[in-house]
Each structure stands twice: as structure tokens, then as C-alpha cells.
Amino acid sequence: MVIQLGDIIKAQGLSGEVKVKPLLRDASLFKSLKTMLIDGIPFKVSQVSIRQGFVYIRFESVSDRNRAEAIIGKKVGVDESLLPALNKGEFYIKDLIGKEVMLSSGELLGRLESIENYGSADIITVRGDKVVRFPFVKKLNVTLDNITGYVTIDEDCFSENAVYED
């Protein structure tokens, strides 16, 4: 399975470097990858740097600005098998999609439908009796129980931030 790491948002300079908006909490993962996927096609990485929250990548086969501009808007990914092992209590967003969401009080909200990135914070969408959206912030204290399959979130933080669809 391909895991999306970021979006190519612009060509940088004349030598084929691209600017990527990362979708990771820790963009340093990009530095450890020798190959990345763009539209499922492997691209060998020649250089990666991280500056001001963005990742700048040079691919071996993207040698000039014209080639860099041809991949603007594409998604950068990696095969899931190349991702590092997670520490206890950590998870990938893909692990949360489709799971039942429960408040810390035990109230069931519904199924986690999506997590979208809009810039300042990821937005979680849960579909139950109603559709509710809320920011994916640290105060939510999100936990995933791999045995029961439930995602549990802090009730107080949820109540402060939740927006229900009509």
C-alpha cells in the first residue's frame, strides 16, 4: 500500500528541485528515503532538505525546472513497507480510518470517515447519527485500541471544538 507523505506544490529554482508540503508530524522521515513514489512511479532521491516547514527534494530523473513543473500538484508517497516501526501509542492516519470513535465518557460517536489537511490543523470527520467535524489536536488525546478497534478521544476537548452538520 502506498502511504502519501506530501504534495508537490512548486518548482524551486532551475535545477529540478521541488517544494513539498509534508503531511507528516515529523518531516525528517523524508531524509531517510532513497526512493519515493509519484503517481505510483518510483523516483530515486538525490537530495532532501527541510526548511521552514517544507521539504525540498531533488529527484535523479528531474533535472531541470520544466521537469519539476510537470510534477506540480502530484502526491509524493512511499511503500508502507519502507516506513519505520512506530513507538507504542503511535499510529498512522490510515490506521484510524473506518474505526469506531468513542468519547472518553464511553459515548459512541460513529465511524471515522476521513482526516483532511487544511493547513493549520487536520480535520477529523466522524459519521454517526450526525456528521461531526473537529480538529485533530494534541488535547484530544487520541488513542487507538487495536484489540477492540475503537479510537478514543477526550470528551472535554471534543465538546469545545466539535462542529455538527445540519
LODREN-305278 format. One line per field, with one value per atom (N, C-alpha, C, CB): x, y, z; residue number from 1; atom name; residue in three letters. Coordinates in pm, whole numbers. Glycine has a CB too. Layout:
xx	(X,...)
yy	(Y,...)
zz	(Z,...)
resi	(NUM,...)
name	(CA,...)
resn	(ala,...)
//
This chain:
xx	(84,0,89,-96,52,127,73,118,163,127,169,195,74,102,180,-29,292,377,363,519,321,311,265,444,249,205,313,71,344,440,366,500,415,341,407,322,537,601,740,608,788,927,1010,945,1129,1216,1348,1241,1371,1495,1493,1612,1612,1623,1672,1716,1720,1785,1695,1899,1563,1471,1423,1533,1466,1421,1273,1505,1199,1058,1034,969,934,892,771,859,778,673,613,727,481,410,394,269,466,459,328,575,287,167,204,72,328,380,405,509,393,427,577,382,654,800,852,864,879,922,1060,920,1134,1268,1265,1337,1152,1140,1182,995,1153,1190,1339,1150,1421,1567,1617,1635,1540,1585,1545,1529,1464,1413,1503,1272,1535,1618,1532,1709,1408,1314,1178,1306,1109,972,886,964,756,662,583,565,573,488,395,573,265,167,205,154,259,295,426,187,490,616,732,623,830,943,1037,1020,1075,1171,1286,1104,1408,1524,1553,1649,1580,1605,1754,1549,1791,1933,1963,1975,1863,1887,1755,1962,1758,1641,1688,1567,1614,1639,1504,1725,1507,1385,1410,1344,1324,1339,1201,1414,1185,1063,936,1053,942,825,796,708,878,860,978,844,955,1058,1095,1010,1225,1276,1348,1372,1304,1356,1410,1248,1523,1576,1571,1722,1505,1498,1599,1354,1661,1762,1707,1815,1584,1528,1459,1429,1461,1401,1517,1292,1572,1698,1686,1786,1565,1550,1412,1572,1392,1267,1146,1276,1160,1047,998,1088,1091,1052,992,1173,1044,989,846,1078,824,690,590,693,637,547,490,621,553,502,438,616,420,350,206,352,158,23,16,-67,126,130,154,240,121,139,266,15,344,465,429,582,466,434,550,313,525,624,549,720,610,551,549,629,438,420,532,286,585,689,818,720,836,957,946,991,827,807,870,657,921,981,874,1059,919,829,784,898,663,608,635,457,644,655,518,714,516,391,304,416,176,83,80,117,170,170,93,315,45,-30,-22,-177,-51,-63,-209,-7,-235,-372,-453,-374,-391,-462,-516,-369,-451,-496,-625,-388,-658,-777,-902,-751,-883,-997,-1081,-947,-1212,-1304,-1328,-1255,-1251,-1267,-1382,-1136,-1442,-1546,-1480,-1630,-1542,-1488,-1575,-1480,-1507,-1575,-1517,-1562,-1603,-1556,-1501,-1670,-1418,-1360,-1468,-1264,-1589,-1701,-1767,-1806,-1730,-1789,-1895,-1848,-1933,-2035,-1977,-2086,-2051,-2007,-2052,-2064,-1958,-1990,-2025,-1874,-1956,-1975,-1843,-2036,-1841,-1723,-1638,-1764,-1506,-1415,-1409,-1271,-1456,-1471,-1349,-1592,-1291,-1175,-1097,-1218,-972,-889,-827,-779,-867,-824,-729,-945,-632,-537,-573,-393,-605,-640,-542,-779,-426,-324,-291,-368,-371,-335,-352,-419,-454,-475,-553,-552,-525,-603,-745,-539,-843,-983,-1034,-1070,-1087,-1143,-1292,-1117,-1342,-1485,-1533,-1516,-1636,-1698,-1843,-1684,-1888,-2027,-2096,-2035,-2196,-2279,-2423,-2245,-2503,-2639,-2632,-2714,-2526,-2499,-2353,-2527,-2319,-2180,-2120,-2168,-2004,-1936,-1790,-1945,-1741,-1601,-1535,-1591,-1406,-1330,-1182,-1361,-1103,-960,-886,-898,-787,-702,-588,-646,-614,-517,-469,-579,-354,-293,-386,-162,-461,-552,-660,-618,-684,-784,-740,-808,-608,-553,-606,-589,-586,-636,-561,-623,-637,-577,-649,-584,-574,-629,-608,-563,-718,-712,-719,-829,-605,-600,-679,-456,-710,-787,-936,-764,-991,-1133,-1161,-1186,-1059,-1077,-1136,-1164,-1146,-1203,-1094,-1278,-1130,-1050,-1117,-1038,-1042,-1099,-1041,-1072,-1129,-1086,-1140,-1133,-1071,-1108,-1242,-998,-1336,-1470,-1471,-1560,-1393,-1394,-1340,-1311,-1228,-1169,-1264,-1031,-1325,-1423,-1537,-1478,-1593,-1707,-1675,-1756,-1550,-1507,-1491,-1377,-1464,-1423,-1513,-1289,-1608,-1690,-1789,-1766,-1802,-1900,-1984,-1831,-2115,-2206,-2263,-2320,-2281,-2352,-2500,-2321,-2571,-2718,-2785,-2773)
yy	(-118,0,124,-1,224,349,446,411,501,598,736,565,829,964,1040,1038,1102,1177,1327,1139,1373,1516,1548,1582,1678,1729,1817,1807,1797,1884,2012,1815,2124,2249,2348,2315,2331,2422,2374,2564,2422,2401,2505,2411,2466,2555,2571,2500,2686,2710,2650,2654,2640,2595,2451,2686,2392,2261,2141,2256,2160,2048,2020,1928,2101,2080,2115,2166,2039,2068,2096,1950,2178,2211,2124,2364,2056,1964,2008,1820,2011,2036,1900,2109,1876,1743,1720,1726,1596,1557,1477,1476,1489,1414,1506,1340,1452,1527,1553,1451,1454,1465,1449,1359,1560,1558,1498,1698,1473,1417,1278,1410,1212,1082,1093,1029,1206,1224,1204,1364,1244,1235,1092,1309,999,859,779,793,837,762,779,808,669,670,675,547,628,627,670,485,752,792,764,944,758,729,855,615,881,988,922,1107,924,853,706,919,646,505,474,428,575,555,587,644,495,522,629,394,721,826,817,969,803,798,939,739,948,1075,1105,1074,1226,1263,1358,1326,1436,1530,1569,1657,1585,1630,1732,1509,1841,1936,1982,2058,2027,2074,2217,1982,2307,2448,2509,2526,2574,2648,2564,2773,2439,2353,2287,2431,2310,2247,2156,2355,2060,1966,1999,1818,2008,2036,1912,2162,1860,1733,1749,1625,1684,1669,1521,1726,1490,1354,1339,1317,1222,1200,1225,1058,1187,1199,1333,1087,1423,1556,1656,1588,1684,1758,1905,1694,1952,2094,2144,2119,2273,2335,2283,2486,2261,2213,2078,2202,1989,1857,1870,1761,1962,1986,2040,2084,2132,2189,2083,2305,1982,1875,1790,1785,1793,1710,1793,1627,1923,2007,1956,2159,1949,1901,1752,1937,1682,1536,1508,1469,1387,1343,1258,1263,1283,1207,1100,1298,976,867,771,795,669,565,435,601,325,196,178,80,132,119,37,55,-61,-147,-71,-261,46,126,222,204,231,321,262,349,347,297,240,408,152,97,210,-18,199,302,267,318,371,351,318,478,266,233,359,173,347,459,544,545,516,589,511,617,582,518,606,492,547,623,659,543,769,812,701,939,629,522,417,456,403,306,350,285,479,531,529,672,541,549,421,570,441,329,276,218,324,277,352,297,287,349,447,241,564,667,678,803,677,683,798,548,868,971,903,1070,975,919,880,1020,935,901,768,1012,715,590,608,516,734,760,733,906,655,622,732,484,787,896,844,991,742,691,644,797,631,579,693,485,684,787,774,772,877,875,929,956,1038,1096,1187,1175,1212,1311,1392,1246,1518,1605,1712,1671,1751,1854,1984,1812,2086,2217,2325,2256,2287,2386,2391,2522,2459,2480,2353,2592,2275,2151,2053,2178,1925,1824,1827,1681,1796,1793,1650,1890,1601,1466,1476,1401,1386,1375,1239,1394,1243,1121,1120,1112,1004,989,889,945,938,854,891,872,916,967,1102,980,1176,1304,1303,1427,1395,1412,1522,1446,1493,1590,1602,1548,1727,1754,1827,1839,1798,1863,1854,1799,1950,1950,1837,2084,1783,1678,1747,1581,1779,1850,1759,1979,1792,1710,1690,1774,1796,1789,1681,1923,1634,1528,1398,1505,1384,1263,1137,1257,1133,1023,895,1056,789,657,557,613,459,353,221,350,152,20,-83,-1,-144,-239,-367,-275,-394,-515,-492,-556,-381,-353,-281,-271,-212,-135,2,-211,45,176,284,172,402,523,601,608,636,710,850,637,949,1089,1154,1166,1259,1332,1405,1432,1378,1436,1587,1375,1642,1787,1861,1823,1814,1879,1867,1817,1749,1729,1830,1585,1841,1931,2076,1919,2116,2254,2283,2282,2180,2201,2141,2147,2058,1986,2077,1875,2053,2123,2018,2220,2020,1923,1979,1886,1890,1929,1932,1831,2018,2024,1908,2155)
zz	(0,0,0,122,-79,-85,20,-228,99,201,151,339,146,99,205,63,161,252,237,230,117,94,-46,120,-72,-202,-261,-190,-389,-458,-493,-587,-439,-456,-551,-324,-578,-674,-711,-617,-826,-866,-793,-1023,-751,-675,-750,-531,-806,-878,-1018,-800,-1078,-1217,-1232,-1292,-1124,-1135,-1108,-1040,-1101,-1086,-945,-1138,-850,-712,-701,-613,-616,-593,-445,-641,-419,-282,-249,-267,-135,-94,38,-83,45,171,238,147,348,411,486,507,490,564,688,474,730,844,962,805,1080,1201,1204,1328,1159,1159,1016,1253,951,811,791,755,899,884,820,1020,819,752,606,762,542,402,380,355,477,462,459,573,511,516,393,640,306,191,69,158,6,-116,-242,-119,-230,-341,-290,-408,-370,-337,-460,-296,-438,-546,-582,-507,-712,-762,-864,-826,-835,-918,-934,-1056,-827,-829,-899,-892,-956,-1028,-934,-1157,-922,-834,-890,-809,-802,-835,-735,-833,-783,-694,-643,-767,-515,-449,-450,-304,-490,-485,-370,-617,-326,-217,-152,-268,-20,57,160,126,170,278,332,229,457,523,568,644,522,556,581,445,694,728,709,643,753,749,616,789,516,385,355,274,268,227,83,241,57,-78,-126,-79,-242,-291,-433,-288,-456,-592,-625,-605,-735,-785,-898,-832,-910,-1014,-1154,-1004,-1179,-1315,-1341,-1339,-1244,-1261,-1257,-1149,-1374,-1380,-1416,-1478,-1444,-1475,-1433,-1625,-1441,-1395,-1473,-1409,-1604,-1684,-1634,-1832,-1601,-1549,-1409,-1545,-1331,-1197,-1207,-1118,-1300,-1316,-1363,-1416,-1432,-1481,-1367,-1579,-1250,-1139,-1028,-1082,-1050,-952,-938,-995,-816,-790,-765,-904,-789,-766,-618,-853,-579,-442,-432,-394,-328,-301,-199,-251,-228,-138,-122,-186,-42,-19,8,100,-29,2,154,-68,205,350,414,380,343,399,430,304,372,394,512,270,571,684,811,706,897,1022,1116,1093,1203,1305,1397,1387,1445,1533,1679,1510,1761,1905,1962,1974,2083,2149,2158,2291,2123,2129,2004,2245,1907,1781,1676,1734,1575,1468,1344,1509,1231,1107,1088,984,1021,996,929,910,836,767,864,666,981,1082,1151,1185,1144,1212,1124,1259,993,900,910,755,925,933,1073,849,1171,1309,1377,1389,1476,1557,1655,1633,1673,1761,1886,1688,2000,2128,2211,2204,2283,2376,2501,2412,2576,2699,2800,2762,2784,2873,2835,2870,2718,2670,2564,2785,2536,2432,2294,2442,2214,2078,1983,2034,1905,1810,1672,1800,1626,1491,1433,1401,1301,1231,1178,1116,1199,1149,997,1213,930,785,712,744,764,697,791,572,752,818,706,913,697,588,641,518,559,598,528,564,606,550,591,594,639,673,820,629,898,1039,1123,1098,1098,1172,1084,1306,1103,1033,1090,1046,1006,1048,1039,961,1150,1158,1128,1297,1042,1015,1064,863,1149,1202,1159,1357,1107,1064,1155,915,1227,1312,1283,1464,1389,1369,1298,1503,1326,1261,1215,1357,1126,1085,1171,931,1229,1315,1270,1465,1275,1240,1356,1108,1374,1480,1447,1618,1500,1469,1540,1507,1471,1527,1603,1414,1729,1813,1925,1870,1980,2085,2205,2131,2242,2358,2343,2380,2221,2201,2267,2051,2286,2347,2276,2497,2144,2061,2093,1911,2121,2141,2051,2291,2005,1922,1994,1780,2020,2082,1970,2187,1940,1829,1857,1799,1982,2014,1989,2161,2042,2024,1892,2140,1840,1717,1739,1623,1865,1894,1899,2027,1850,1867,1978,1732,2082,2194,2195,2330,2220,2226,2353,2099,2395,2516,2497,2554,2587,2576,2589,2680,2682,2704,2581,2829,2528,2410,2291,2376,2276,2169,2181,2171,2301,2323,2293,2466,2318,2292,2143,2363,2063,1924,1817,1905,1855,1758,1684,1828,1554,1473,1402,1370,1427,1366,1237,1463,1138,1015,1046,896,975,991,924,936)
resi	(1,1,1,1,2,2,2,2,3,3,3,3,4,4,4,4,5,5,5,5,6,6,6,6,7,7,7,7,8,8,8,8,9,9,9,9,10,10,10,10,11,11,11,11,12,12,12,12,13,13,13,13,14,14,14,14,15,15,15,15,16,16,16,16,17,17,17,17,18,18,18,18,19,19,19,19,20,20,20,20,21,21,21,21,22,22,22,22,23,23,23,23,24,24,24,24,25,25,25,25,26,26,26,26,27,27,27,27,28,28,28,28,29,29,29,29,30,30,30,30,31,31,31,31,32,32,32,32,33,33,33,33,34,34,34,34,35,35,35,35,36,36,36,36,37,37,37,37,38,38,38,38,39,39,39,39,40,40,40,40,41,41,41,41,42,42,42,42,43,43,43,43,44,44,44,44,45,45,45,45,46,46,46,46,47,47,47,47,48,48,48,48,49,49,49,49,50,50,50,50,51,51,51,51,52,52,52,52,53,53,53,53,54,54,54,54,55,55,55,55,56,56,56,56,57,57,57,57,58,58,58,58,59,59,59,59,60,60,60,60,61,61,61,61,62,62,62,62,63,63,63,63,64,64,64,64,65,65,65,65,66,66,66,66,67,67,67,67,68,68,68,68,69,69,69,69,70,70,70,70,71,71,71,71,72,72,72,72,73,73,73,73,74,74,74,74,75,75,75,75,76,76,76,76,77,77,77,77,78,78,78,78,79,79,79,79,80,80,80,80,81,81,81,81,82,82,82,82,83,83,83,83,84,84,84,84,85,85,85,85,86,86,86,86,87,87,87,87,88,88,88,88,89,89,89,89,90,90,90,90,91,91,91,91,92,92,92,92,93,93,93,93,94,94,94,94,95,95,95,95,96,96,96,96,97,97,97,97,98,98,98,98,99,99,99,99,100,100,100,100,101,101,101,101,102,102,102,102,103,103,103,103,104,104,104,104,105,105,105,105,106,106,106,106,107,107,107,107,108,108,108,108,109,109,109,109,110,110,110,110,111,111,111,111,112,112,112,112,113,113,113,113,114,114,114,114,115,115,115,115,116,116,116,116,117,117,117,117,118,118,118,118,119,119,119,119,120,120,120,120,121,121,121,121,122,122,122,122,123,123,123,123,124,124,124,124,125,125,125,125,126,126,126,126,127,127,127,127,128,128,128,128,129,129,129,129,130,130,130,130,131,131,131,131,132,132,132,132,133,133,133,133,134,134,134,134,135,135,135,135,136,136,136,136,137,137,137,137,138,138,138,138,139,139,139,139,140,140,140,140,141,141,141,141,142,142,142,142,143,143,143,143,144,144,144,144,145,145,145,145,146,146,146,146,147,147,147,147,148,148,148,148,149,149,149,149,150,150,150,150,151,151,151,151,152,152,152,152,153,153,153,153,154,154,154,154,155,155,155,155,156,156,156,156,157,157,157,157,158,158,158,158,159,159,159,159,160,160,160,160,161,161,161,161,162,162,162,162,163,163,163,163,164,164,164,164,165,165,165,165,166,166,166,166)
name	(N,CA,C,CB,N,CA,C,CB,N,CA,C,CB,N,CA,C,CB,N,CA,C,CB,N,CA,C,CB,N,CA,C,CB,N,CA,C,CB,N,CA,C,CB,N,CA,C,CB,N,CA,C,CB,N,CA,C,CB,N,CA,C,CB,N,CA,C,CB,N,CA,C,CB,N,CA,C,CB,N,CA,C,CB,N,CA,C,CB,N,CA,C,CB,N,CA,C,CB,N,CA,C,CB,N,CA,C,CB,N,CA,C,CB,N,CA,C,CB,N,CA,C,CB,N,CA,C,CB,N,CA,C,CB,N,CA,C,CB,N,CA,C,CB,N,CA,C,CB,N,CA,C,CB,N,CA,C,CB,N,CA,C,CB,N,CA,C,CB,N,CA,C,CB,N,CA,C,CB,N,CA,C,CB,N,CA,C,CB,N,CA,C,CB,N,CA,C,CB,N,CA,C,CB,N,CA,C,CB,N,CA,C,CB,N,CA,C,CB,N,CA,C,CB,N,CA,C,CB,N,CA,C,CB,N,CA,C,CB,N,CA,C,CB,N,CA,C,CB,N,CA,C,CB,N,CA,C,CB,N,CA,C,CB,N,CA,C,CB,N,CA,C,CB,N,CA,C,CB,N,CA,C,CB,N,CA,C,CB,N,CA,C,CB,N,CA,C,CB,N,CA,C,CB,N,CA,C,CB,N,CA,C,CB,N,CA,C,CB,N,CA,C,CB,N,CA,C,CB,N,CA,C,CB,N,CA,C,CB,N,CA,C,CB,N,CA,C,CB,N,CA,C,CB,N,CA,C,CB,N,CA,C,CB,N,CA,C,CB,N,CA,C,CB,N,CA,C,CB,N,CA,C,CB,N,CA,C,CB,N,CA,C,CB,N,CA,C,CB,N,CA,C,CB,N,CA,C,CB,N,CA,C,CB,N,CA,C,CB,N,CA,C,CB,N,CA,C,CB,N,CA,C,CB,N,CA,C,CB,N,CA,C,CB,N,CA,C,CB,N,CA,C,CB,N,CA,C,CB,N,CA,C,CB,N,CA,C,CB,N,CA,C,CB,N,CA,C,CB,N,CA,C,CB,N,CA,C,CB,N,CA,C,CB,N,CA,C,CB,N,CA,C,CB,N,CA,C,CB,N,CA,C,CB,N,CA,C,CB,N,CA,C,CB,N,CA,C,CB,N,CA,C,CB,N,CA,C,CB,N,CA,C,CB,N,CA,C,CB,N,CA,C,CB,N,CA,C,CB,N,CA,C,CB,N,CA,C,CB,N,CA,C,CB,N,CA,C,CB,N,CA,C,CB,N,CA,C,CB,N,CA,C,CB,N,CA,C,CB,N,CA,C,CB,N,CA,C,CB,N,CA,C,CB,N,CA,C,CB,N,CA,C,CB,N,CA,C,CB,N,CA,C,CB,N,CA,C,CB,N,CA,C,CB,N,CA,C,CB,N,CA,C,CB,N,CA,C,CB,N,CA,C,CB,N,CA,C,CB,N,CA,C,CB,N,CA,C,CB,N,CA,C,CB,N,CA,C,CB,N,CA,C,CB,N,CA,C,CB,N,CA,C,CB,N,CA,C,CB,N,CA,C,CB,N,CA,C,CB,N,CA,C,CB,N,CA,C,CB,N,CA,C,CB,N,CA,C,CB,N,CA,C,CB,N,CA,C,CB,N,CA,C,CB,N,CA,C,CB,N,CA,C,CB,N,CA,C,CB,N,CA,C,CB,N,CA,C,CB,N,CA,C,CB,N,CA,C,CB,N,CA,C,CB,N,CA,C,CB,N,CA,C,CB,N,CA,C,CB,N,CA,C,CB,N,CA,C,CB,N,CA,C,CB,N,CA,C,CB)
resn	(met,met,met,met,val,val,val,val,ile,ile,ile,ile,gln,gln,gln,gln,leu,leu,leu,leu,gly,gly,gly,gly,asp,asp,asp,asp,ile,ile,ile,ile,ile,ile,ile,ile,lys,lys,lys,lys,ala,ala,ala,ala,gln,gln,gln,gln,gly,gly,gly,gly,leu,leu,leu,leu,ser,ser,ser,ser,gly,gly,gly,gly,glu,glu,glu,glu,val,val,val,val,lys,lys,lys,lys,val,val,val,val,lys,lys,lys,lys,pro,pro,pro,pro,leu,leu,leu,leu,leu,leu,leu,leu,arg,arg,arg,arg,asp,asp,asp,asp,ala,ala,ala,ala,ser,ser,ser,ser,leu,leu,leu,leu,phe,phe,phe,phe,lys,lys,lys,lys,ser,ser,ser,ser,leu,leu,leu,leu,lys,lys,lys,lys,thr,thr,thr,thr,met,met,met,met,leu,leu,leu,leu,ile,ile,ile,ile,asp,asp,asp,asp,gly,gly,gly,gly,ile,ile,ile,ile,pro,pro,pro,pro,phe,phe,phe,phe,lys,lys,lys,lys,val,val,val,val,ser,ser,ser,ser,gln,gln,gln,gln,val,val,val,val,ser,ser,ser,ser,ile,ile,ile,ile,arg,arg,arg,arg,gln,gln,gln,gln,gly,gly,gly,gly,phe,phe,phe,phe,val,val,val,val,tyr,tyr,tyr,tyr,ile,ile,ile,ile,arg,arg,arg,arg,phe,phe,phe,phe,glu,glu,glu,glu,ser,ser,ser,ser,val,val,val,val,ser,ser,ser,ser,asp,asp,asp,asp,arg,arg,arg,arg,asn,asn,asn,asn,arg,arg,arg,arg,ala,ala,ala,ala,glu,glu,glu,glu,ala,ala,ala,ala,ile,ile,ile,ile,ile,ile,ile,ile,gly,gly,gly,gly,lys,lys,lys,lys,lys,lys,lys,lys,val,val,val,val,gly,gly,gly,gly,val,val,val,val,asp,asp,asp,asp,glu,glu,glu,glu,ser,ser,ser,ser,leu,leu,leu,leu,leu,leu,leu,leu,pro,pro,pro,pro,ala,ala,ala,ala,leu,leu,leu,leu,asn,asn,asn,asn,lys,lys,lys,lys,gly,gly,gly,gly,glu,glu,glu,glu,phe,phe,phe,phe,tyr,tyr,tyr,tyr,ile,ile,ile,ile,lys,lys,lys,lys,asp,asp,asp,asp,leu,leu,leu,leu,ile,ile,ile,ile,gly,gly,gly,gly,lys,lys,lys,lys,glu,glu,glu,glu,val,val,val,val,met,met,met,met,leu,leu,leu,leu,ser,ser,ser,ser,ser,ser,ser,ser,gly,gly,gly,gly,glu,glu,glu,glu,leu,leu,leu,leu,leu,leu,leu,leu,gly,gly,gly,gly,arg,arg,arg,arg,leu,leu,leu,leu,glu,glu,glu,glu,ser,ser,ser,ser,ile,ile,ile,ile,glu,glu,glu,glu,asn,asn,asn,asn,tyr,tyr,tyr,tyr,gly,gly,gly,gly,ser,ser,ser,ser,ala,ala,ala,ala,asp,asp,asp,asp,ile,ile,ile,ile,ile,ile,ile,ile,thr,thr,thr,thr,val,val,val,val,arg,arg,arg,arg,gly,gly,gly,gly,asp,asp,asp,asp,lys,lys,lys,lys,val,val,val,val,val,val,val,val,arg,arg,arg,arg,phe,phe,phe,phe,pro,pro,pro,pro,phe,phe,phe,phe,val,val,val,val,lys,lys,lys,lys,lys,lys,lys,lys,leu,leu,leu,leu,asn,asn,asn,asn,val,val,val,val,thr,thr,thr,thr,leu,leu,leu,leu,asp,asp,asp,asp,asn,asn,asn,asn,ile,ile,ile,ile,thr,thr,thr,thr,gly,gly,gly,gly,tyr,tyr,tyr,tyr,val,val,val,val,thr,thr,thr,thr,ile,ile,ile,ile,asp,asp,asp,asp,glu,glu,glu,glu,asp,asp,asp,asp,cys,cys,cys,cys,phe,phe,phe,phe,ser,ser,ser,ser,glu,glu,glu,glu,asn,asn,asn,asn,ala,ala,ala,ala,val,val,val,val,tyr,tyr,tyr,tyr,glu,glu,glu,glu,asp,asp,asp,asp)
//
